[in-house]
Amino acid sequence: MFIVRSILPKLVVAVFSITVFACSSPDPYKSLTAEEATKFAQELEQKMMKNDATLLNERMDEEAFRQCFADALYTKPDDPDIRNLDIFKEPKKLGSIIVHSKGKSGHYRLVKMLQKDGKQIARFRLYTAEGGINYHDLILIKKDDKVKVADVFVFLAGETYAESLAQETKFLHSGGGKINQHKLYYMELKEDMLQKKDKGDADGVLAVFDAMPAAVQAWKTTMMPAIQASRMLGDTARETKLMQQYRSYHHTETDRCLLNFEYYIQREMIDSSLAMVNKLDSLVGKDPSLDFHRAILALNSGDRDKCKVLLEKLYPTKAAFGDVVLYLAGLKWVDGDVDEAKKIFRAYRSMPDYDAAKEADMMRNVKAE
């Protein structure tokens, strides 16, 4: 049976803590047309395909984000307590963070354009080299005759970048508005934990997490890495406990769906995983690319024919991406259709998310069948 578990995508949810939502600023939002928004989103997709983060970094609008952040704190942008915070520089790093997150064989694809609350939104799909998934709603404005990004709502976090940063700011300023060194130390711990996560140091992540007070541990930006670190170490009891805590603290639909999907996938709970894929498809408003995940679930359940049908359906469409093509080529090879497999492998090599190491792993596995 063609189940190459050693190289199947881990299907872990992409960890990406940047989260932003739209703020009130009528002129910049209403002056942007759907056509202008679509043109920008398509240009951005092409740039990110080439790992060029410049456009998104430059088009993140600091003034609009500052207003969003102030709204999340129920204050004004010129409030003395927040006016000179360094965090307002963070959105300018967004493009670079996404390029790093998707890796060599991941992608950042435009799923659809939509309007919500009178605002133009570009919904993107983030897929990482490890098979992680996430979705971002880029909320667009028109300013200085350019299309810019005011905010980004991130599905995995289920909240906005402004809301995430506002939570941390409230912690720093609690108790009379003074920021003491004790509180800053915990913020430094959080950054240290995220750096260890990026390096794959699961033990280090949990060691730092344990040193945090309960109030900081409850943040989405700290609890998510701890959950995933527990999973990496095979600590099922701790992972389950943290998942239960997360569900009790946070009740947004998008992040709970993605976290549950990850949880079920790692335990090879096929039916539950498929239910989460279908729910996610509904939440994002239909994404054909999710058929790839349905295909992998079918493969893991022993239904190779269904897997191949789904991949063949995806292959000629715009929703296809590198892993779709790679796995279809592998299935064709195992089925004895070597000429067709070689043709598909050649197509894979011409794709922007081509990964020579993944191809080599696939070839080793199919030849061993």
N, C-alpha and C positions, 0 to 999 in steps of 0.2 A: 504493500500500500504506500502511496506516495505522500507520506506525512513527514516533512523535513523539519522536525521540531527545533533542531539546533539553529536553523536560520529563518524560521518563521518570524515575522514581526512580533515583537513583544506586545505590541498593541497597548503599551502603557500610555496613559494620557500625558500629553506634553505639559511639563511644568512651566508655566509662564505666569508670573504673578502680577505683571503690568495690567491694570484694569481701569478703564475710564468710561464715563458716560457723558452725554450731551448736557450742556448748560444753556441757560436762557440768554440769548443775545439775538434779538429778532432780525436785524438787518443782515448780518453775515450769513445767517442760515437761509433766510427767505430769498436773498438775491442770487443764490446758487441754483442753476437750472439742472434738471436731471441729465441733460446731454453733457454739460460741463463736468458733472460729478462722474459720469460713466467714463468719459474720456480720461480723466485723471486716474481713476481706479485701474483702467486697462494699462495705462502707462506705468503705474506703480507695480502692477503684476509683472510686466516685462522687466522692469529694473530688478525686482527681487529675484526673478528667475536667474539673473546674472550675478546674484549675490551683491548687488549694488544697493546699499542702504542709504545713500545720499539723499535721494528724493524724499523719503519718508522722514528722515532726520530733520531735513531743512523745512519741511512743510508742517511739522508740528508747531502749532501756534501757542506761544507762551502766554500771551494775554488771555486768550480764550480758556486755556487750561487753568490759569490763575483764578478766573471767575468760577470755573467748575469746582475747584478746590475750596474756594470761599463758600460756595453754595452748600457743599457737603458739610461744612462747619457752621452753617447758618450765620455767616458773618459777611464782611465786605472785603474785596481784594486788597484794599489799602489799610486793613486792620494792622496796627503796629505789631501785634503778636505774630503775624504771618508774612508781613510785607517783604522781609529780606531773607526768607528761608531758602536754603540751597536746593531744596527739592524741586523748585520750579525749573531747574536745569535738566531734570530727569527725562521729561518727554523727548528731548532732543536726542536721546540715546535709543529711542524705541526701534528704529529701523535696524540698528546694529544688533540689538538684543534678539530680534526676530531672525536675522540672518544666522546668528550664532545658534539659536534654538533649533532651526530646521536642519542645520548641518549640510553636508555635501549631497546626500541623496534624499533630502526632504524637499518640501516645497511650500510656497505661500501662494495659494490660488484664489482668484476671485470667484466666489460662488454665485453671488447675485447682488443686484442693486435694489434698494427698497426705500420707501419713505416712511418715516415714523415720527409722529408728533410734528409734522411739517418740516422735518429735517431729512437731508439726503444722506443715506447710509450705504457704505460699501461693506458687504459681508465677505470676509476672507477665511479660508481654511488653512490652518497651520498643520503640517504633517512632518514629523521629525524622522531622522534616519533610523531611529529605533522603532518606528511605527506608532508613535504618540500622535494624538489628535487634539485639536482645539479650534475654536472659532473666535474671530474678532469682528466686532462691528465698528468700523471707522466712521465717525460722525464728522461730516464734511461741512466746511464753510467757504465763503468767498470773501477774500480780503486782499486789498492792494492788487486787484485784478488777477489774483491767483487762487487756485483751489488749495485749501489748507485743511489740516486735520485738527479739530478742536479736542476730540477725546476718542478713546477706544474702549468699548465694552468688551470684556473678555469672558467667554462662556465658562471657562474652567473656574474662574474666581467668582462668577455670579455677581460681581459688583464692578464699580468703576475704579480706574486708577486714582481718581480724586478721592473716592471713598476709602480706598485702601490707605492712602497717605494721610487722609484726615484722621483715621483711626489711630495711627501712630502718633500724629501730632497731638491729639487729645491726651494720649498717654503721657507724652512729654510735658504737656502744660497742665496736667491735672494737679490739684493741690495749690491753687493760688496763681497758676500761670507761670511759675518759676520752673526752669529746666535745670535739674541738678545733675551732678556727675553720675549718681547712681542710675538714673534713668538713661542717660546717654550710654552707659556701659551695656545695658540690655539691648539698646539699638545696635551697638557694635557687635554684640553677640549674634544678633539676627543676621547681620551682614556676613559675619564669619561662617554661620551655618549655611547660608546660600552659596558662599564660595566653596565650601566643602561639598555641597550637593553637586555643583558644576564639575567638581573633580571626581565624583563618584565615590566619595568617602562616606559611606553609610554610617559606619561606627562614629565618625567625627560629627556627623549631623545630629545623631541622637545624643551624643555627649553634650553638645552645646544646647540642644533642646531641653535636656534635663536640668541645665543650669539656669533656665529662665523661670521667672515667676509665672503663676497660672494665668495672669491677665495677658501676658505676652504669648504664652503657649496657645492661647485660644485664637490668636489671629490666624486668618486663612493663610497668610504668607509664611507662617512658621509651622502650622499644623500639617499642611500639605507635604512639605519636604520630609517631615517626620514620619508620616504615613508611608510614603514611598521608600524611605530608608528602611523602615521595618520590613517592608515587603522584600527589598533587595537582600536582607539578611535572613529571610525565611522565618522571621519572628511573627507567626500568625496570631498569637495571643495579643501581642502588643498592637499589631496592625488593626485587629478587630476592635480592640478597646478604643484606639484613636479614631477609628471610623465612627464608632458609636458616639463619641464625644463631639466629633465634627457635625454629625447629623443633628445632635441636640442643640448645638450653638448656631448653626447656619441652615437656613431653610429655602434658599434660592434653588430653582428647578434645574438650571443649566449645570451648575457645578456638581450637584448631587447625582445627576444623570451620568456625567463623565466619570466621577469617582466610583460610582457603582459599576459602570462598565469595566473599568480597570480592575476592580475587585473581583468581579465574576470571571473575567478573562484569565486572570492569574490562577484561578482555581478550576479552570476548564469546565465551567458551568455554562454549557453551550446555549441552552434555552434561555437562561437569564441574561446572558451576554447579548443574544439576538434581540431580546425584548428591549434592552438598553439602546442597541443600534437603531431599532425602529423608532424608539422614543426620541432619540437624538435627531433622527431624520425629520421628525415632525417639528421639533423645536427650531431647527435651522431653516425649515421651509423647503425641504427636499434637496438633498445633495446626492447626485448620482454616484459620486466617488465612494460613498458608503457601501456600495455593492462589493467593493474590494474586501471590506471587513466581513460582510456576509459570506463571501467566497471562502475566506480563510476559516471562518467558523464551520462552514460545510466540510472543508478539507479535514479539519480536526475531528469532525464527527464521523468521518469515514465516507462521506458522500463526495467522491472525487468528480463524478460526472456533473453534479450541481455546481461545484466549484468552477469547473471549466466553462460551463454555460455562462455563468456570471462574468467571468473574466473575458470570454469571447464577446459578450455583449458590450463590455466597457472598452475593449481594446481600440475599436475604430472611432471612438468619440473623443470630444475635448476633455471629458472627465478622466481619461486615462492618465496615469503617471507611471513613473519608473517601476515601482514594485508590481503594478498590474501586469506590465509587459514581461517582466522578469519571471513571474510565477506562471504566466501562460506559456512562455517558452519552455520552462521546465516540465510542465505537464505534457506538452506536445512531444518533447523528447522521450519521456518515459512511455508514452503511448506508441512510440515507434515512428512517429511522423518527424523524423530527424531533419529533413529538408525544410519543412515549415518551421521547425524549432530554430534552425540556424538563421532563417530569414527574420524571425521575431527577435532573436538575440542581436542581430545587426541593427534592427530598429531601436532596440534598447540602448545600444552604444551611442546612438546619435541624440539621445535625449539629454536635456539639461541636468537631470537628476541621476545621471548614470553613475554607477559605483562599481569600479573594477573588482573590488574585494567581494562585493555581494555576488557578482557574476561568477567569480571563481568558486565561491562557496556553493552556489547553485549547481555548477557543473560537476563538482566533486560528488555532490549528493545524487544527482540524477544518474551519473555514470556508475554509481555504486548500486543502483536499483537492479 
